[in-house]
Amino acid sequence: MEKIIQLYDMIKCRHGLMLVGPANSGKTTTYRTLSDALNLVAKEAPSTFIEKEVETYVINPKSITLA
C-alpha cells in the first residue's frame, strides 16, 4: 500500500517516470493496482473527484535514444 501511495505522489508531481527494480518486486502490480483504483474512483464519482480515467503505456527503455 505504501508503494502505491508513493507512486501516486510521484505521478502527481512529475510528467513521466520509470519503475525500476528487480524481478518480482511488485512494479507491475503496483502501477496496475493504482490504475484500477483511480479508474474506479473516476467512474463512481465523476463530478466530485478531479481524477480522470487512466491509460498506461509500457515502453521498452532500450527503444528510446538518449538524444
N, C-alpha and C positions, 0 to 999 in steps of 0.2 A: 504494500500500500504506500509506503514511504517513497519508493522509487517512482511510482505513478504520479504522486504529487510533485516530486522533483521534476519529472519530465514535463508536466503541465506548466509549472513555473518557468521552465526554460523556453517552452514554446511561446508563452505569453510575452517574453522579453526579447526573443531572437527571431530573425526571419527564417532561419534554417538551422538544422542541427543534424548531427550524426550520432547514432547509438553504436558504441563500440564496446567490445568486451569478449571474454572467452565464450566458447560454445556452451550452450545450456545454462547461461547465466540469467535468462529471462528477458532479453531485449525484445524479442518478438511479442511475447506475452504482455509485456509492459505497454508497448505502444498500441497493440490491438485492444487491450482492456480499456485504456484511456479513450481510444477512438470510439469503442462501443458505448462507453458511459456518456460521452459527450453527445453522441447521436441520439441516445435515449432521452437525454435531457432536452435536446433541441426539438424532438418530436412531441414530448409530453407537455412542455410549457413554452411554445414558440414565442408567445407575447411577453413573457416575464423574464426570459433569460437571453443574454446577449450573444450566446454562442450559436453558431450555425452548424449544419451537418458537416462532418469531417470526411475529407478524401485524403488517402495516403498514397504515396508513390515510393516504391522501393527502387533505388538506383544503385547500381554497382559502382562503388567509388573508383574502381580501376578504369571505368569507361570515360572518366572526366579528366581532361588535361589540366595541368597546373596553371596554364595561361587563362 
